[in-house]
Amino acid sequence: MKSGFLEKLVTRLDRVVPGDVQQIVTRLIREKGFLEKVFEALHEGVIILDPQGVIGFLNHAACQFFGLDPERAPGEFISSQIRGLDWATLGKPGRTISRDLEVFYPENRYLNFYLAPIDDAENATAPLGYVMLVRDLTTTRAEAEETLESERLNALTLLAAGVAHEIGNPLNSLDIHLQLLSRKLRKLPSGERAPLEENLATARGEIQRLDMILKQFLHAVRPTTPHRERQDLHVLLHETIRLLEPELASRKIAVELDLAETLPPAMVDPGQFQQVFYNLIRNAYQGTSSDQGRVTIRTRVTDYEFIISIEDNGTGISPEHMGAIFEPYRTTKSSGSGLGLLIVRRIIREHGGQIAIESEENHGTRVLIHLPHLERPVRLLGPPEPVIDL
């Protein structure tokens, strides 16, 4: 529609014949329908508001972002439809606003909205209304977080090389000298030897502990290549549980297994995946009480992936800790290193899988491993149907 068409029409209404009025109205309806189709085709959300913040129009994308009903939302105040938006602080004449916000319903999304006034040519102080353009930043934010994580791991890898050189070599030298001291102590009388041997044992224990921390750190940050073999995941699970049986029994933790009846072999690195199961099962029972602790392990397989679930009935993870659960040296345990889940996620990702964690305080935690089939099964097709000549 050309600029100024409506203004010219209003000034000439007294000279328009009834037949022309019908044509003009039809044209207006057609133009309105065209604009609505344009707005509906946009991936960005579009909301048109009057000066008081009442919704006049919104497209399908806006309804999806905020979970709004396209039939009921028009005519309602935007503050009543989108919780957390205070129109009194947003809708000010001549003011353009760009803000980020996080919504949790109907999906957890990160959005950015741009609110601009629609100027009135005859009254500069009072806008005709406002247009709100909403963009979905969820994917962009996830990509930025992945980039940040990659940069963080690269920095840790460089640090690991320095740590290995600056700490590893002195530890080896200390261990050798303590072995020499141990040999000399055997030549002393037993009365003089006992207190010195106790001090020596403490020193060697601390060196071993430092060496273990160093190895954990290096394993967490250095890229590794899995040596894949055809393995039965159930066998790896049972072997891991057998290794943990003494600690499970001492804590009186019950382990419940709900395993798939048939599970095809998976192409995995057996040592690495046993470490995954070891860390996750150990984390699960360490978060439970000793008298009623329970760990439930489930497996199932689809046409595309293995799904392994490890669930406990423990204390759960608080929301503030969930956001940093994969960060190195962030742990809720007094004796933990904070590297276990970092190692687990790295191994699973190197196998092409993903890990998801669901938790609720005082109701336990569930860890889900999604591991894709590396070898797709074949499906025999029937013979082609004969072609019938007509």
Secondary structure as GFF3:
##gff-version 3
##sequence-region A 1 390
A	DSSP	alpha_helix	5	11	.	.	.	ID=ss1
A	DSSP	three_ten_helix	13	15	.	.	.	ID=ss2
A	DSSP	alpha_helix	18	41	.	.	.	ID=ss3
A	DSSP	beta_strand	45	49	.	.	.	ID=ss4
A	DSSP	beta_strand	55	58	.	.	.	ID=ss5
A	DSSP	alpha_helix	60	66	.	.	.	ID=ss6
A	DSSP	alpha_helix	78	81	.	.	.	ID=ss7
A	DSSP	alpha_helix	87	90	.	.	.	ID=ss8
A	DSSP	beta_strand	97	103	.	.	.	ID=ss9
A	DSSP	beta_strand	109	118	.	.	.	ID=ss10
A	DSSP	beta_strand	129	136	.	.	.	ID=ss11
A	DSSP	alpha_helix	138	163	.	.	.	ID=ss12
A	DSSP	pi_helix	164	168	.	.	.	ID=ss13
A	DSSP	alpha_helix	169	185	.	.	.	ID=ss14
A	DSSP	alpha_helix	190	221	.	.	.	ID=ss15
A	DSSP	beta_strand	229	231	.	.	.	ID=ss16
A	DSSP	alpha_helix	233	251	.	.	.	ID=ss17
A	DSSP	beta_strand	254	258	.	.	.	ID=ss18
A	DSSP	beta_strand	266	268	.	.	.	ID=ss19
A	DSSP	alpha_helix	270	286	.	.	.	ID=ss20
A	DSSP	beta_strand	294	301	.	.	.	ID=ss21
A	DSSP	beta_strand	305	312	.	.	.	ID=ss22
A	DSSP	alpha_helix	319	322	.	.	.	ID=ss23
A	DSSP	alpha_helix	340	350	.	.	.	ID=ss24
A	DSSP	beta_strand	354	360	.	.	.	ID=ss25
A	DSSP	beta_strand	364	372	.	.	.	ID=ss26
###
